[in-house]
Amino acid sequence: MHPIELIEHLMAAVMVMLIFAASYVFRGKWRTMIRLLAVICIITYAVFYAIRPSLIEGRVAADVVILEDELEERYPNETFTTTTIPFRTEGYESTDPYTIYVTFSSEPDAEYYYRVTDQGEVEQRGYSSTIEGKMDFLH
């Protein structure tokens, strides 16, 4: 489990416990309503975290399409391959799932990092090389 997820779980648990604690101040119908609110918060939290991976995967798939269109327009005679992080896979918990890795056929030893913003703009975030000391890329 990623540390951010742990913090999110703890914050949700504290919020629900505070709502339950507040219910002891009231009596009768209000106590029942506040406890119902706490149960609704728990259900909402569970549903959100159940569908969150598919939301992220859908966003990444849409970002890959935007990036591929942009790269085909920018480099029309170039072939490339795109790869993404296998989200929620062991060993990749601390890696940003929104980063898209691109390898061009003219530079097989270089890997470029791209990200698509919320506005649909493509940004190059960095690059790496498998050959040590080689940083004179063409793109």
C-alpha positions as CSV (number, residue, x, y, z in Angstrom):
1,M,0.0,0.0,0.0
2,H,1.3,3.4,-1.0
3,P,1.8,5.9,1.9
4,I,-0.6,8.3,0.3
5,E,-3.3,5.7,0.3
6,L,-2.6,4.9,3.9
7,I,-3.1,8.6,4.8
8,E,-6.3,8.8,2.8
9,H,-7.7,5.7,4.6
10,L,-6.7,7.2,8.0
11,M,-8.3,10.5,7.2
12,A,-11.6,8.8,6.1
13,A,-11.5,6.7,9.3
14,V,-11.0,9.8,11.5
15,M,-13.8,11.6,9.7
16,V,-16.2,8.8,10.3
17,M,-15.2,8.4,13.9
18,L,-15.8,12.1,14.4
19,I,-19.3,11.8,13.0
20,F,-20.0,8.9,15.2
21,A,-18.6,10.8,18.2
22,A,-20.8,13.8,17.4
23,S,-23.9,11.5,17.4
24,Y,-23.4,10.9,21.1
25,V,-24.2,14.6,21.7
26,F,-27.7,14.3,20.3
27,R,-30.6,12.1,21.3
28,G,-33.4,10.3,19.5
29,K,-34.0,11.1,15.8
30,W,-30.9,13.3,15.4
31,R,-28.6,10.6,16.8
32,T,-30.0,8.1,14.2
33,M,-29.7,10.7,11.4
34,I,-26.0,11.4,12.2
35,R,-25.2,7.7,12.5
36,L,-26.9,7.2,9.1
37,L,-24.7,10.0,7.7
38,A,-21.6,8.1,9.0
39,V,-22.8,4.9,7.3
40,I,-23.4,6.8,4.1
41,C,-19.9,8.2,4.3
42,I,-18.4,4.7,4.7
43,I,-20.4,3.3,1.7
44,T,-19.4,6.3,-0.4
45,Y,-15.8,5.8,0.5
46,A,-15.9,2.1,-0.3
47,V,-17.6,2.7,-3.7
48,F,-15.1,5.4,-4.6
49,Y,-12.1,3.2,-3.9
50,A,-13.7,0.3,-5.7
51,I,-14.1,2.2,-8.9
52,R,-11.0,4.4,-8.6
53,P,-8.6,2.0,-10.5
54,S,-11.0,1.8,-13.5
55,L,-11.3,5.6,-13.5
56,I,-7.5,6.0,-13.6
57,E,-7.1,3.3,-16.3
58,G,-9.7,5.1,-18.4
59,R,-8.0,8.4,-18.0
60,V,-4.6,6.9,-18.9
61,A,-6.1,5.2,-22.0
62,A,-7.6,8.5,-23.2
63,D,-4.2,10.3,-22.5
64,V,-2.4,7.7,-24.6
65,V,-4.7,8.4,-27.5
66,I,-4.1,12.1,-27.2
67,L,-0.4,11.6,-27.0
68,E,-0.2,9.3,-30.0
69,D,-2.2,11.8,-32.1
70,E,0.1,14.6,-31.0
71,L,3.3,12.6,-31.7
72,E,2.0,11.4,-35.1
73,E,1.3,15.1,-36.0
74,R,4.7,16.3,-34.7
75,Y,6.8,13.4,-36.1
76,P,4.9,12.2,-39.2
77,N,7.7,9.9,-40.5
78,E,8.6,8.4,-37.1
79,T,7.4,5.2,-35.6
80,F,7.2,4.9,-31.8
81,T,5.9,2.7,-29.1
82,T,4.1,3.9,-26.0
83,T,4.0,2.1,-22.6
84,T,2.2,2.9,-19.4
85,I,2.6,1.8,-15.8
86,P,0.6,-1.3,-14.9
87,F,-1.5,0.5,-12.3
88,R,-1.9,-1.3,-8.9
89,T,0.6,-3.9,-9.8
90,E,3.2,-5.1,-7.2
91,G,6.4,-3.1,-7.5
92,Y,4.8,-0.1,-9.2
93,E,2.9,1.4,-6.3
94,S,5.1,4.5,-6.0
95,T,5.1,5.3,-9.7
96,D,2.9,7.9,-11.3
97,P,0.3,6.1,-13.3
98,Y,-0.3,9.1,-15.6
99,T,3.2,9.1,-17.0
100,I,3.4,7.7,-20.5
101,Y,6.7,6.3,-21.8
102,V,7.6,6.7,-25.5
103,T,10.4,5.0,-27.4
104,F,11.1,6.1,-31.0
105,S,12.4,3.6,-33.5
106,S,15.2,6.0,-34.5
107,E,16.4,6.1,-30.9
108,P,15.8,2.7,-29.4
109,D,18.1,3.4,-26.5
110,A,16.2,6.5,-25.4
111,E,12.9,6.6,-23.5
112,Y,10.9,9.8,-23.2
113,Y,8.4,10.6,-20.5
114,Y,5.2,12.4,-21.4
115,R,2.1,13.5,-19.5
116,V,-1.2,14.9,-20.7
117,T,-2.6,17.8,-18.6
118,D,-6.3,18.1,-17.7
119,Q,-6.6,20.6,-20.5
120,G,-5.4,18.0,-23.0
121,E,-1.9,19.5,-23.6
122,V,1.0,17.2,-24.0
123,E,4.1,17.9,-21.9
124,Q,7.4,16.1,-22.1
125,R,8.5,15.5,-18.5
126,G,12.0,14.0,-19.1
127,Y,14.0,11.3,-20.8
128,S,16.5,8.5,-20.0
129,S,19.0,6.4,-21.9
130,T,20.1,2.8,-21.5
131,I,23.6,3.8,-22.7
132,E,25.4,5.4,-19.8
133,G,26.5,9.0,-20.4
134,K,24.5,9.4,-23.6
135,M,22.3,12.4,-23.4
136,D,22.5,13.9,-27.0
137,F,19.0,12.9,-28.2
138,L,17.5,14.2,-31.5
139,H,14.0,15.0,-30.3
